[in-house]
Amino acid sequence: MQEQLQNWYQLNKRNLPWRNTNDAYTIWLSEIILQQTRVEQGLPYFNNFLNAFATVNDFANADLNAILKLWQGLGYYSRARNMHATAIIIRDEHNGIFPNKYADLLKLKGIGPYTAAAIASFSNNEAQAVVDGNVYRVIARYAGIYTDTNSTEGKKEFTALANELLDKQNAALHNQAMMELGALVCKPQNPDCINCPINSTCYAYETKNQTQLPVKVKKIKTKTRFFNYAIIKHQNNIFLKQRGSKDIWQGLFEFPMIEADKLLNEAELLLALNKAGMVMNDKVPAIKWIGNDKHLLTHQTIYANFFEIICNTLPSLPAPYFMIDLNELKNFAIPRLLDKLISNDKLQQSLF
């Protein structure tokens, strides 16, 4: 199985930049960026990050807002914050040398068993099986494993079997081959079983059970939230605040917002802003609804309303709100929900 898999990989692998190096920092960048992100989407981010921060010390010395700005659109912003924290630790406690051993990597913030195994394997050929979503799928089908991949029992079982199958002398090559097989051949839908290099010993192919495997029981509870945004303009200025901790989009910037149990209309929003200490000093503020959107996160569904408020008199907004020139907005990391709004060509002309 190992030989068939690796021969196939050598002939069919994609030419991806992080596969042409054993630099632990570069591999770390690619692994974190590609978590829950398709290669096609993640590749431009990887290139941008490597161009901006050529070394882990460059990453550590960067301003967090600059990192979040480059990360904008990928989601899961805690990953970017953890990366910055890890880079600082490596700069200060490891003399700027990125660890490449599994045990040492596990001690770093934001690096779990999967990422540690990937970095140790690809940079140091350490015999650690890399088990991502693609590998779960390959192993479940190949070995006929019906254990729930989301369960604690399943994670242990799949990791143990992945390490049994691992070619310990060629760990990096084997792990890359397993992941590539899942990405290109053993796909979630319509797997290309006929062209699979290990189909002769595959349980799912023999029993025609490809669609039943792997078993993944969803246990995610979603929360519905309603955000009402006000783009408050005075002359060529708007207002922002930085989102705090213990909620989504920590550290990102956003327009004044009222979270309510529903989407508000113009009158309701003005009243809510006033109760929150955001006072429009015009007798009759010019307010108009400019659109709405639905934004899906892993555990949350956000419905958003967007309003423009034009003030002739400088409004009174309490801290942590601050005023910026419209032209400065591009320098701030903002949630994807707001980025889609300001990137709209029609709204660009009227709003900005």
Disulfide bonds with the S-S distance in Angstrom:
none
